[in-house]
């Protein structure tokens, strides 16, 4: 489950989104702030592994989404 940093070129809003294992990334990303369909993964950022997929399956906190 990679966590991607997305950026909207219209309003510069940055947010994270994850792609569930075994699924494809969306063909169109939509900005969660302004609704633009021009969102793309931020240039120069690399997907990170979701904390729940770490070597510790009992980790209780999720640093990417705050759970």
N, CA, C and O atoms as CSV, one atom per row, in Angstrom:
chain,resi,resn,atom,element,x,y,z
A,1,UNK,N,N,0.839,-1.177,0.000
A,1,UNK,CA,C,0.000,0.000,0.000
A,1,UNK,C,C,0.882,1.238,0.000
A,1,UNK,O,O,1.183,1.766,1.071
A,2,UNK,N,N,1.299,1.713,-1.147
A,2,UNK,CA,C,2.111,2.921,-1.141
A,2,UNK,C,C,1.292,4.154,-0.768
A,2,UNK,O,O,0.130,4.286,-1.153
A,3,UNK,N,N,1.914,5.043,-0.018
A,3,UNK,CA,C,1.314,6.324,0.337
A,3,UNK,C,C,1.986,7.363,-0.547
A,3,UNK,O,O,3.209,7.502,-0.541
A,4,UNK,N,N,1.173,8.095,-1.309
A,4,UNK,CA,C,1.693,9.079,-2.247
A,4,UNK,C,C,1.435,10.490,-1.745
A,4,UNK,O,O,0.393,10.757,-1.147
A,5,UNK,N,N,2.376,11.393,-1.983
A,5,UNK,CA,C,2.174,12.802,-1.698
A,5,UNK,C,C,1.660,13.429,-2.987
A,5,UNK,O,O,2.349,13.419,-4.007
A,6,UNK,N,N,0.451,13.972,-2.937
A,6,UNK,CA,C,-0.176,14.577,-4.106
A,6,UNK,C,C,-0.151,16.089,-3.987
A,6,UNK,O,O,-0.170,16.642,-2.888
A,7,UNK,N,N,-0.107,16.751,-5.146
A,7,UNK,CA,C,-0.101,18.212,-5.154
A,7,UNK,C,C,-1.013,18.713,-6.267
A,7,UNK,O,O,-0.991,18.204,-7.388
A,8,UNK,N,N,-1.819,19.724,-5.932
A,8,UNK,CA,C,-2.714,20.338,-6.905
A,8,UNK,C,C,-2.021,21.562,-7.502
A,8,UNK,O,O,-1.622,22.463,-6.765
A,9,UNK,N,N,-1.874,21.606,-8.828
A,9,UNK,CA,C,-1.231,22.765,-9.442
A,9,UNK,C,C,-2.116,24.014,-9.435
A,9,UNK,O,O,-1.621,25.126,-9.617
A,10,UNK,N,N,-3.407,23.834,-9.228
A,10,UNK,CA,C,-4.321,24.970,-9.246
A,10,UNK,C,C,-4.344,25.732,-7.925
A,10,UNK,O,O,-4.363,26.963,-7.929
A,11,UNK,N,N,-4.342,25.020,-6.786
A,11,UNK,CA,C,-4.422,25.694,-5.479
A,11,UNK,C,C,-3.221,25.391,-4.577
A,11,UNK,O,O,-3.162,25.878,-3.448
A,12,UNK,N,N,-2.270,24.598,-5.060
A,12,UNK,CA,C,-1.052,24.215,-4.344
A,12,UNK,C,C,-1.317,23.375,-3.085
A,12,UNK,O,O,-0.421,23.212,-2.257
A,13,UNK,N,N,-2.517,22.852,-2.937
A,13,UNK,CA,C,-2.830,21.987,-1.800
A,13,UNK,C,C,-2.043,20.687,-1.937
A,13,UNK,O,O,-1.992,20.095,-3.016
A,14,UNK,N,N,-1.426,20.243,-0.831
A,14,UNK,CA,C,-0.712,18.972,-0.798
A,14,UNK,C,C,-1.385,18.060,0.216
A,14,UNK,O,O,-1.734,18.492,1.315
A,15,UNK,N,N,-1.563,16.816,-0.150
A,15,UNK,CA,C,-2.156,15.846,0.760
A,15,UNK,C,C,-1.662,14.453,0.404
A,15,UNK,O,O,-1.090,14.236,-0.664
A,16,UNK,N,N,-1.888,13.527,1.302
A,16,UNK,CA,C,-1.450,12.145,1.087
A,16,UNK,C,C,-2.630,11.268,0.725
A,16,UNK,O,O,-3.762,11.501,1.148
A,17,UNK,N,N,-2.336,10.262,-0.062
A,17,UNK,CA,C,-3.348,9.281,-0.437
A,17,UNK,C,C,-2.657,7.936,-0.564
A,17,UNK,O,O,-1.483,7.861,-0.927
A,18,UNK,N,N,-3.379,6.895,-0.269
A,18,UNK,CA,C,-2.772,5.574,-0.412
A,18,UNK,C,C,-3.480,4.791,-1.495
A,18,UNK,O,O,-4.658,5.004,-1.782
A,19,UNK,N,N,-2.735,3.886,-2.084
A,19,UNK,CA,C,-3.263,2.998,-3.111
A,19,UNK,C,C,-3.274,1.610,-2.502
A,19,UNK,O,O,-2.223,1.077,-2.146
A,20,UNK,N,N,-4.444,1.027,-2.381
A,20,UNK,CA,C,-4.561,-0.287,-1.753
A,20,UNK,C,C,-3.814,-1.347,-2.550
A,20,UNK,O,O,-3.765,-1.302,-3.779
A,21,UNK,N,N,-3.240,-2.292,-1.833
A,21,UNK,CA,C,-2.502,-3.384,-2.462
A,21,UNK,C,C,-3.404,-4.125,-3.441
A,21,UNK,O,O,-4.563,-4.411,-3.137
A,22,UNK,N,N,-2.872,-4.430,-4.601
A,22,UNK,CA,C,-3.626,-5.173,-5.607
A,22,UNK,C,C,-4.537,-4.304,-6.456
A,22,UNK,O,O,-5.308,-4.826,-7.261
A,23,UNK,N,N,-4.463,-2.975,-6.292
A,23,UNK,CA,C,-5.291,-2.078,-7.107
A,23,UNK,C,C,-4.389,-1.155,-7.916
A,23,UNK,O,O,-3.187,-1.069,-7.665
A,24,UNK,N,N,-4.977,-0.470,-8.881
A,24,UNK,CA,C,-4.238,0.493,-9.693
A,24,UNK,C,C,-4.455,1.888,-9.147
A,24,UNK,O,O,-5.468,2.170,-8.507
A,25,UNK,N,N,-3.490,2.757,-9.406
A,25,UNK,CA,C,-3.663,4.168,-9.075
A,25,UNK,C,C,-4.779,4.731,-9.952
A,25,UNK,O,O,-4.961,4.272,-11.080
A,26,UNK,N,N,-5.528,5.716,-9.456
A,26,UNK,CA,C,-6.577,6.313,-10.280
A,26,UNK,C,C,-5.997,6.970,-11.533
A,26,UNK,O,O,-4.871,7.466,-11.515
A,27,UNK,N,N,-6.770,6.970,-12.620
A,27,UNK,CA,C,-6.335,7.658,-13.830
A,27,UNK,C,C,-6.447,9.168,-13.645
A,27,UNK,O,O,-5.687,9.929,-14.245
A,28,UNK,N,N,-7.397,9.601,-12.814
A,28,UNK,CA,C,-7.595,11.017,-12.516
A,28,UNK,C,C,-7.631,11.177,-11.007
A,28,UNK,O,O,-8.434,10.536,-10.329
A,29,UNK,N,N,-6.758,12.037,-10.475
A,29,UNK,CA,C,-6.781,12.378,-9.056
A,29,UNK,C,C,-7.579,13.669,-8.921
A,29,UNK,O,O,-7.464,14.546,-9.778
A,30,UNK,N,N,-8.375,13.810,-7.881
A,30,UNK,CA,C,-9.177,15.007,-7.651
A,30,UNK,C,C,-8.698,15.674,-6.369
A,30,UNK,O,O,-8.522,15.013,-5.345
A,31,UNK,N,N,-8.487,16.986,-6.430
A,31,UNK,CA,C,-8.031,17.737,-5.265
A,31,UNK,C,C,-9.102,17.731,-4.187
A,31,UNK,O,O,-10.268,18.017,-4.455
A,32,UNK,N,N,-8.700,17.406,-2.972
A,32,UNK,CA,C,-9.649,17.356,-1.863
A,32,UNK,C,C,-10.008,18.747,-1.353
A,32,UNK,O,O,-10.877,18.884,-0.491
A,33,UNK,N,N,-9.357,19.772,-1.870
A,33,UNK,CA,C,-9.645,21.141,-1.434
A,33,UNK,C,C,-10.465,21.918,-2.472
A,33,UNK,O,O,-11.506,22.486,-2.143
A,34,UNK,N,N,-9.993,21.943,-3.730
A,34,UNK,CA,C,-10.666,22.773,-4.741
A,34,UNK,C,C,-11.434,21.971,-5.794
A,34,UNK,O,O,-12.204,22.543,-6.565
A,35,UNK,N,N,-11.230,20.648,-5.831
A,35,UNK,CA,C,-11.955,19.813,-6.785
A,35,UNK,C,C,-11.309,19.701,-8.159
A,35,UNK,O,O,-11.868,19.063,-9.051
A,36,UNK,N,N,-10.149,20.307,-8.340
A,36,UNK,CA,C,-9.453,20.237,-9.622
A,36,UNK,C,C,-9.103,18.792,-9.955
A,36,UNK,O,O,-8.807,17.992,-9.068
A,37,UNK,N,N,-9.142,18.472,-11.243
A,37,UNK,CA,C,-8.761,17.135,-11.701
A,37,UNK,C,C,-7.356,17.120,-12.280
A,37,UNK,O,O,-6.994,16.202,-13.016
A,38,UNK,N,N,-6.559,18.137,-11.950
A,38,UNK,CA,C,-5.190,18.239,-12.461
A,38,UNK,C,C,-4.157,17.758,-11.441
A,38,UNK,O,O,-2.960,17.967,-11.638
A,39,UNK,N,N,-4.589,17.133,-10.378
A,39,UNK,CA,C,-3.698,16.678,-9.304
A,39,UNK,C,C,-2.809,15.542,-9.799
A,39,UNK,O,O,-3.226,14.706,-10.601
A,40,UNK,N,N,-1.581,15.533,-9.303
A,40,UNK,CA,C,-0.626,14.478,-9.652
A,40,UNK,C,C,0.303,14.266,-8.468
A,40,UNK,O,O,0.434,15.144,-7.616
A,41,UNK,N,N,0.947,13.109,-8.408
A,41,UNK,CA,C,1.964,12.926,-7.364
A,41,UNK,C,C,3.004,14.039,-7.465
A,41,UNK,O,O,3.399,14.433,-8.563
A,42,UNK,N,N,3.441,14.540,-6.318
A,42,UNK,CA,C,4.388,15.647,-6.283
A,42,UNK,C,C,5.710,15.230,-6.916
A,42,UNK,O,O,6.246,14.162,-6.619
A,43,UNK,N,N,6.218,16.073,-7.778
A,43,UNK,CA,C,7.477,15.816,-8.470
A,43,UNK,C,C,8.604,15.708,-7.441
A,43,UNK,O,O,8.741,16.553,-6.556
A,44,UNK,N,N,9.390,14.670,-7.573
A,44,UNK,CA,C,10.528,14.473,-6.679
A,44,UNK,C,C,10.208,13.696,-5.418
A,44,UNK,O,O,11.120,13.304,-4.690
A,45,UNK,N,N,8.920,13.462,-5.140
A,45,UNK,CA,C,8.572,12.674,-3.952
A,45,UNK,C,C,8.464,11.207,-4.334
A,45,UNK,O,O,8.061,10.868,-5.446
A,46,UNK,N,N,8.824,10.358,-3.409
A,46,UNK,CA,C,8.755,8.913,-3.640
A,46,UNK,C,C,7.629,8.335,-2.791
A,46,UNK,O,O,7.407,8.787,-1.668
A,47,UNK,N,N,6.913,7.338,-3.317
A,47,UNK,CA,C,5.911,6.679,-2.486
A,47,UNK,C,C,6.579,6.076,-1.257
A,47,UNK,O,O,7.703,5.578,-1.326
A,48,UNK,N,N,5.872,6.129,-0.134
A,48,UNK,CA,C,6.387,5.501,1.081
A,48,UNK,C,C,5.482,4.343,1.456
A,48,UNK,O,O,4.308,4.315,1.084
A,49,UNK,N,N,6.029,3.392,2.191
A,49,UNK,CA,C,5.253,2.237,2.635
A,49,UNK,C,C,4.336,2.672,3.771
A,49,UNK,O,O,4.754,3.424,4.652
A,50,UNK,N,N,3.101,2.210,3.759
A,50,UNK,CA,C,2.164,2.513,4.842
A,50,UNK,C,C,2.708,1.890,6.134
A,50,UNK,O,O,3.186,0.756,6.117
A,51,UNK,N,N,2.637,2.628,7.258
A,51,UNK,CA,C,3.179,2.108,8.523
A,51,UNK,C,C,2.591,0.765,8.949
A,51,UNK,O,O,3.262,-0.008,9.632
A,52,UNK,N,N,1.374,0.480,8.565
A,52,UNK,CA,C,0.765,-0.797,8.958
A,52,UNK,C,C,1.389,-1.972,8.251
A,52,UNK,O,O,1.160,-3.116,8.643
A,53,UNK,N,N,2.181,-1.725,7.208
A,53,UNK,CA,C,2.872,-2.796,6.494
A,53,UNK,C,C,4.303,-2.983,6.991
A,53,UNK,O,O,5.084,-3.728,6.400
A,54,UNK,N,N,4.632,-2.306,8.071
A,54,UNK,CA,C,5.988,-2.403,8.607
A,54,UNK,C,C,6.199,-3.772,9.241
A,54,UNK,O,O,5.297,-4.609,9.268
A,55,UNK,N,N,7.390,-3.976,9.741
A,55,UNK,CA,C,7.723,-5.267,10.344
A,55,UNK,C,C,6.981,-5.493,11.658
A,55,UNK,O,O,6.921,-6.627,12.134
A,56,UNK,N,N,6.415,-4.450,12.256
A,56,UNK,CA,C,5.663,-4.582,13.501
A,56,UNK,C,C,4.168,-4.533,13.203
A,56,UNK,O,O,3.609,-3.444,13.081
A,57,UNK,N,N,3.506,-5.684,13.083
A,57,UNK,CA,C,2.083,-5.696,12.725
A,57,UNK,C,C,1.178,-5.154,13.825
A,57,UNK,O,O,-0.010,-4.935,13.586
A,58,UNK,N,N,1.710,-4.932,15.022
A,58,UNK,CA,C,0.884,-4.455,16.132
A,58,UNK,C,C,1.085,-2.970,16.403
A,58,UNK,O,O,0.654,-2.455,17.435
A,59,UNK,N,N,1.740,-2.288,15.472
A,59,UNK,CA,C,1.944,-0.855,15.609
A,59,UNK,C,C,0.572,-0.188,15.674
A,59,UNK,O,O,-0.275,-0.443,14.818
A,60,UNK,N,N,0.343,0.655,16.669
A,60,UNK,CA,C,-1.002,1.203,16.873
A,60,UNK,C,C,-1.217,2.556,16.220
A,60,UNK,O,O,-2.365,2.942,15.999
A,61,UNK,N,N,-0.180,3.278,15.909
A,61,UNK,CA,C,-0.363,4.608,15.351
A,61,UNK,C,C,-0.018,4.621,13.870
A,61,UNK,O,O,0.898,3.934,13.420
A,62,UNK,N,N,-0.748,5.391,13.151
A,62,UNK,CA,C,-0.496,5.564,11.720
A,62,UNK,C,C,-0.018,6.978,11.500
A,62,UNK,O,O,-0.805,7.920,11.596
A,63,UNK,N,N,1.267,7.145,11.205
A,63,UNK,CA,C,1.815,8.487,11.031
A,63,UNK,C,C,1.346,9.146,9.752
A,63,UNK,O,O,1.429,10.369,9.631
A,64,UNK,N,N,0.857,8.374,8.794
A,64,UNK,CA,C,0.445,8.998,7.523
A,64,UNK,C,C,-0.955,9.570,7.616
A,64,UNK,O,O,-1.229,10.603,7.004
A,65,UNK,N,N,-1.850,8.939,8.358
A,65,UNK,CA,C,-3.220,9.451,8.399
A,65,UNK,C,C,-3.668,9.815,9.807
A,65,UNK,O,O,-4.820,10.202,10.004
A,66,UNK,N,N,-2.789,9.699,10.777
A,66,UNK,CA,C,-3.084,10.155,12.129
A,66,UNK,C,C,-3.939,9.229,12.959
A,66,UNK,O,O,-4.435,9.638,14.009
A,67,UNK,N,N,-4.132,8.000,12.529
A,67,UNK,CA,C,-4.953,7.057,13.318
A,67,UNK,C,C,-4.148,6.355,14.369
A,67,UNK,O,O,-4.686,5.535,15.113
